[in-house]
Amino acid sequence: MEEKIKIRSKELMGAEISWFAPICDGDDRYLGERNGKYKSSWENTSNILLTADDLGYRNILCPSSYQVGQDTLPFVSAVSPLTKNINILAAIRCGEIHPPMLARTLSTIDHILKGRLTINIISSNLPGEDMSSQDRYQRSREVIEILKQSWNKEEINFKGQFYNLKLPTNPVKPYQNGGPMLYFGGYSPSALDLCAEHCDVYLMWPETENNLKSLMENLSDKAAKFNREIDFGLRVHVVVRETEEEAREYANSIISKLEIEKGTEIRERALDSKSLGVSRQKKMRDLSKKDGYIEPNLWTGIGKGRSGCGAAIVGNPDQIINKLNKYMKMGIRSFILSGYPHKEECKIFAKLVLPKLKTISLLQEQNKMPINEPLTPLAAGTRV
């Protein structure tokens, strides 16, 4: 691990290997060609999640979007009792639900999951909004502070730019003492400041290794000012096959039916399509070679038809493992993976790569609990 990068779980030798539940209608065999077989529905996406649970993935991201797909928290609540060991990373869009009610909703789900809930903080504009980045992240800061008061204190007593509240917290106590871990993504100065002060895991989109190191060093410095250390995660697609040639061929096939205009339409419909993070993904794609590779085994072709995470690790099992090990050596401890189509690629990765990795659950490790045992309110650790 780089000396300038300070991480909370520096003693852990493995990583949290997670999958992605495409509840926002993002599942396809070919980008730009819709097939009803992969439509976002309860049947399809819950099956993907439960498959990841059965195969040994440690966590699964359930994203948030207005334009397409299903609502995150009802989906998570419905699937939670069906799961066995997997944690669930539920995306919440700050400002969408009144914070005390959000605290109660998340606490309810945390009890259903027996302490296996984690939260992905989203600060994008709500549908119809056009707020400044500074205001959006200030609202997120206030939501997080209210959630933490709800989970850790006897009273919510908060005055801010967006919320003014004084309420008892008895109705909103979570299963986990201290509340769920907070994962966070964002690239603006306001976003980094918020993550450094309040969040547990900083999620990045794929970039060159040097760019990732710079991001991690910068956030480590910011967190140190609050006497904190955080963990780092990478949200990235993956294509693995027995040989590199097969993997590259399959990767190219994913965008083989994508028309340029259709790709632009898909990218721009997202609420975060104008964000700094998306612009960084575009810049990486523009700097890539003609074959779409920005560095060995990192392919940017996915970004032609997707907003947000726009690159995939592509290669044979040894190449994928080597790339993940490089990231782990840098200090990355969480990987949220996906592929097209999601269920089939979930199985292929689990067969070819997952058994060769030491996997952990950041939540379970932080609370010092075996992965196959549920948290209890007494055993769970309080986060600050």
Buried (B, 14 or more C-beta within 10 A) or exposed (E): BEEEBBBBBEEBEBBBBBBBBBBBBBBBBBBBEEEEEBBBBEEBBBBBBBBBBBBBBBBBBBBBBBEBBBBBBEBBBEBBEEBEBBBBBBBBBBBBBBBBEBBBBBBBBBBBBBBBBBBBBBBBBBEEEEBEBEBBBBBBBBBBBBBBBBBBEEEBEBEBEBBEBEBEBEEBBBBBBBBBBBBBBBBBBBBBBBBBBBBBBBBBBBBBBEBBBEBBBBBBBBBEEEEBBBBBBBBBBBBBBEEBEBBBEBBBEBBEBBEEEBBEEBBEEBBBBEBEBBEBBBEBBEEBEEEBBBBEBBBBBBBBBBBBBBBBBBBBBEBBBBBBEBBBEBBBBBBBBBBBBBBEBBBBBBEBBBEEBEBBBBBBBBBEBEBEEBBBEEBBBEBE
